[in-house]
Amino acid sequence: MTQLHKGKVVVIAMALIGLGTACESRLTGNEGNFQFSYDADDRLADFNKPIAVGAFLDIEVADVGRRQPVTLDDASFDDGSVLSVLAFADDRITVEGMGEGQALLSVSGSTVDGQALTDSVNLLARVPEVMELRHTCTDADAANYELSTRVWVPFDMTMSNGQPVIGYGYTPVTPSTSTLVVSTTDSTQQFMAVDTSATAGPVSLDSDIDDASLAMTLVAPSEFDGVVEPVAWVLEDIDVGDTNAFYALPSVAGVPVCQASSPKTVTSDTPEICTVRDRDVPTTAAGNDQWESGWFDVTGVAEGTCQFTVTYPQGNGGAGASAQFEYPIEP
């Protein structure tokens, strides 16, 4: 039996709050008429982070006063060998990194009150020099993933000096075997969409721009032989009458299975103290936790020690992989 740690809970929940907030980098244009912005997940105050050569970025344009969307009439770069406008419509421009350098994006458009204005902004494009690849469920070097499923791999691209390089649709990695397929159309600025095959065994994603590599082992649900400590998604203790969310991860030889989608059951072993039930991913889940499937709720019934068991029925060759955990219910 494992007792869940409340101190760990606060750290996780605080991180999720930050990740759940809509984040943008913004900059007023050179003429002071329009504000340019794009979705960002790092260095928000630095608008002119370089766009990766081969990547795309969606930029929104608003008036500087009320920040109301501008209806664009035209958008173009002064140097199409560095950056190009792939498309624009309404208040959004999609740009593409073409080659290293700097280029000026010039736009014209109308505000909501019909005023026709122009503005411009300088943008950079660079070939990233450093790739960072991570697992969603562990900081360890290796993790397990289920066969025949889509998983999401966190990644960051930077220059050698640590400057972030941004954009989506550019995934400079090569799978070690054909058992992994990286999607360029579904990948985002923060996560690569990776499809696994039905072939079990060790594989890796290897960076095309440096020596970074992410070790992954593809496993069948029948290989699950345990359950790692569930992650609690709360800011405070569970009081009587409160309901808080957790998610569980199966494991193989003590190594977690990230983003496992196989069915599980959760049973309260102390129904007089707490009840448990399956739940969907919280709508406010963000960051790595949005990709996990093993969510469940714990509701406090009375003060005491809540004990519950998480089981993956397909584990251990069909005999089931289980573990019992406990969590305090406060008055």
N, C-alpha and C positions, 0 to 999 in steps of 0.2 A: 504494500500500500504506500502511496506517495502523497505527502501533504503539499498542496500548492502554496507558492510563496506570494504573499500579498505585496511585498516590496517590489517584486518584479512586475506585478500588475500595473502599478502606477506609472512606471517607466514606459511600458508598452502603450498604455492608453494615451499618455501625453504625446508620444511620438505620432500616434494615429491622428490626434487632433490637428497637429501641424500639417500632416500629409493630406488630411481631408479638406483643408482650406483651398479654395480656388486660388491659384498663384499665377501671376503674370509679371513679365518684364515690360515696362512702359517707358516711352521717351517722347517728348515734344519735338516735332519736326523742326528743320532748320529755319523755316519761315514763321514758326509760331502759330500756325493755323490748325494743324491736325496733331492728334496723339496716335502714335503707333504702338501696338502691343502684340504679344504672343504668349501662349501658355509656356510656363517655365517651371522647373523643379529645383534649380540651384542658382545662386547668385542673382537674385531677382533684381537688385539695384543696378546690375550691369546689363544694359540692353544690348550692347554691341558685342555679344559673345559670337565668335565665328560660327558660321553654318558649315557643316561638313561638306566637302566636295562629294557630290553624289546623293546628298540628302535634300529633303524638302522642309519648308517651314511655312506655316500659315500665319499671316500677319493681318491683324484687324486695324481699321482706321476709324477714328472718332474725332469729333470736334473737340478742341481743347477746353472749351468752357463747360458745357453740360455733359461732355463725354457721350454724346448721342452718336449713333452710327452714321457714317458718311456714305452716300451713294456714289460709288466710284465711276468715273468716266474713262479714265486712262491710268495705266501704270506701266512703267518701263525703267530699265537700268541704262546707265550711260556706258557700261562695259559688259556686253553679253557673254564675254569669255570668262567672266568671274561669277556673275549671278544672272539668272534670267527669270522673267515672269512666266510661270507655267500657265496661270489662269488668274482671272479676277472676276468677282461678281459681288454685287451689293457692297458690303464693307470689308470684304476679305480678299487678300492677295495670297496666292501660293507661289513661293519662290523656290528656285532650285540652285544648289551650289554647283558651279561648272568648273572652276579652277581657282587656285589660290590668288588672293588679292583683295582689293577694296573696290566697291562700286556704289554709285549713288542711285537710290530708288526715288524716282519722281512720280508724283501722283496728282491727279486732279479729280475733283468731286464736288458734290453738293451737300450742304448740311440739311438738317430736317426742316429748317425754315426757308430753304431754297437758295441759300447763298452759295455761289460758285467760287471755289477757292482752290489753290494749289499748295503743295508742300513737298518736302523731300527729306530723306534720311539716309545716312551712310551705313553700309553694312559690309561685313567681312566674310570671306570664305577661306577655309583652311583644310588641309588634309590632317586628320587627327594622328597623334603620335603614340598615345597610350590608350589601351582598352582595359576596362575593369569589368569583370564578369562575376556575378554572385548567385547564390541560391536564395530562394525566398524563405526557407524555413530553418536555415542554420548558417552560422558563420564559419563552419568547418569547410575544409577544402573539397570534400566530396559529399554527395547526397544521392538518395534513391529517387526514382521517378517511375510511375506506372507505365506499362506497355500500352500502346495504341491510344494515346491521349494527347491533347494539346496542353502544353505547359508554357509558363511565362518566365523568362530569365531576365533579372535586373542587370542593366549594364550602364556604363558611363564612358564617354569618350572625352579625352582631354589632350592638350598639348603637353610637351615634356615639362613645362613650367607649372602645370596644374590648371591652366585656364580651360574651362569647360568648352567643348565643341558640341553644337546642338543640331537638331534636325531629326526627322523621322524618315523611314523607308530606306535607310542605309544601314546595313548590318554586316560589318566587315569581319565575319567569322566563317570558318569552314568546319562542318561536322567531320568527326574522325571517320564515320562510316555512313552509309546510306540509311541507317536506322534512325537518323535524325534529319529532319527537314526544317530549315529556317524560312519563315514567311517574311517577305519584304513588304507585302501589301497590308498585313495586319499588325506588324510591329509598330510600337510607339517610340517616343523619345526616351522612355524609361525602361521599357520591357521588350524583349524579343519574343515573338510567338514561335514556338518550336513544337513540331509534331513528332511524336515518337512512334516507332513501329512495333510489330508484334514479336520482335527478336530480343530476347533477354541478354543482358551482359553489360560490361563496362563500355562506355563511349565518352566522347568529350566534344566540347566546342572549342576550337582553337582560333585565336585571334589572327587576322590577316595583317595587322599593323605592328604587332610586337609579339613577345613570347608568352602572353597570357593564355591560360587554358582553364576551362571549367570541367572538372571530372564529374561524370554522372554515371549511375548504374541503373539500367532498366530492369524492373522486376515485375513479376506477375503477382496479383493479389494473393495467390495461394502461398507465396513465400513470406507474407507478413508473419512475424513471430512475436510481436510485441506492440505496445503503444507508448509513445513518449509522453511526458508530462503535458497536459493540455495548456494552451495559452489562454489566459483570462483577458477579457477585453472590457475592463471596467476601470473607473477612477477611484471608487471607494469600496469599502467592505460590502459584503452581501448582508443586508439587514433582513429581519423578518418582513415578508411581504415584497421584498425586492426581487427582481429578475435580472440576471446578468448573463452575458454571452461568453462562451468559450469556444475554442475549436481544438480538435484532436488530430494527431498525426500517427499513422501506423509506423512501424519500424521493422527493419530487417537487420539482425545482428547488432542492434543498438543504434543503427543509423536511420534517421527519419526518412520517410517517404514524402517528399514535398508535393503539395497539391493533389494528394490522393483523392480520387473520386469514387472509390469503391464504397458500397453500402456499409453502414455501421449501425450499431444499436447502443443506446445509452440508458442505463437502468439505475434508478435510485436504490441504494441498499439501505437507506435510512429514510423511508417515506414520511416518517413522523417529524423529520428535521428538514427535509428538502424534497422537492420534485425536480425532475429533469425531463427535457423533451428536445427532439430535433428541431432545428430552425434553419431558415435560409441565411445566406450571407447578409449581414446588416447592410442596409442601403448606404450607410455612411462609412463603411469599411473602405480603406484606401491603402496605398502602399502595397507591400507584399501580401498583407492579410486579405485583400480583396480576391485573391486567387484561390484561397483555401476553401475546401468543400465540407470539412468535417465539423460544422458548427452545431452547437446545442446550447440550450438555456438551462440555468440552474435558478430555481426560485426558493427563497427561504420560507419555511413553514414555522419553525420554532428555533429558539436559540440552541446551539449545540454544534456537533461536528457532522457535517454532511459527508456521506460516503456514497460514491457512485462508481459504476463499472462501465468502461467503454470497450466494446467488442467489435472486431472486424470479422464477420462470420466466414469469409472466404479464406482467412488466414490459416496457417499451419495445415495446409493441404485440405482445407474444408472443415477442420475441427474447430476453427475459430482462434483468433488471437485477442486476448483480453488483458486488461490491467485495471486495478481498483485505485481510486484517488480519493482524497478528502479535502474539504474546504470548510473553514469556520463560518457559521451563520451567527451574526451578531443580533442583539436584542432590537 
